[in-house]
Amino acid sequence: MENNKKIILAVAVDDESNTYTVDIPGGSSVPETAFAMAVVIKCLMRDEVIENASEITSLIHKYIDDPQYQEVEDVE
C-alpha cells in the first residue's frame, strides 16, 4: 500500500471458522465507521458496480435481518 493511504475499514473472512472480522483504526467512532461504509457505497457507484445506494442498502438490510446469513456456529 502506498505511504499516503491508510485503511479505514477492512473486512476479512476466516474460511476455517466461517467467521468475519472487521478492522477499523483504534479510536474510530460510530460516525467515522458509518462514513467509511458510505465511502464503499460511493466507490461502488463511481465504479459502476451498482447504479444507486438503495440497490445495495436493501441487500444490506436483507443480510442483517435474515437468519440464513448468520455466521456459522460450531456444532459439538
N, C-alpha and C positions, 0 to 999 in steps of 0.2 A: 504494500500500500504506500502511496506517496506520502511524504512527510507533512504536506499541508492538508491531509484528510484525516478524519477520525471517525471511528464507528460510534454511532449514536443509538443504534438498535441492531441487534443480531439475534437470529433465531436459528436453533440447531435441533436436530432430532437424533436421538440415540437409537440406532436400529436394533440393538440387542434388547434394550428395556422398553422400547416403544414409548419413550417419554420425550417431551420437548423442554428446552431451556431457552430463556430469553436473557440476553446480556445487555445491560444499559450501563452507562458510566455511573460510578459511585456518586451518590448525592443527587441523582436525577429526580426531578419532581414529577407528579402526575401530569401537569400541563406540558412539560418538556417531552414526556413519553408519548402523550397524545399527539404532539406536534410531529414527532418522529414517525408515527403511524400515518399521519396526514401526508407527510413527505413521500412515503412509499406510494400512497394512492395517487398523488400528483405526478410522480415519476412514471407510474403505470399509464396514466392518461397521456402524459407528454410523449411516451414511447409507443403510444397507440396499442397497448396491450388490452386496455379497456377504453370504452368511449366516455363513461362518466362515473362519478363516485358511487352513485346508487347501485351500479352494476356489481360492485364489489362489497359495498356495505350490506346489501341484502344477503349475500353469501356469508359474510362475517356473522351476522345475526343467526343464520341457519346453523353454522358450525358451533356457535356458542350455545345455542338452545337445544340442539338435537343430541340426545344421549348417545347415538351411534358414533358420534365424533369425539367422545371422551377418550382420554389416554387409556391405553390398555393396562389393566392391573394384573399383576402376577396371581396365578391360581396355584394354591399349595395343596 
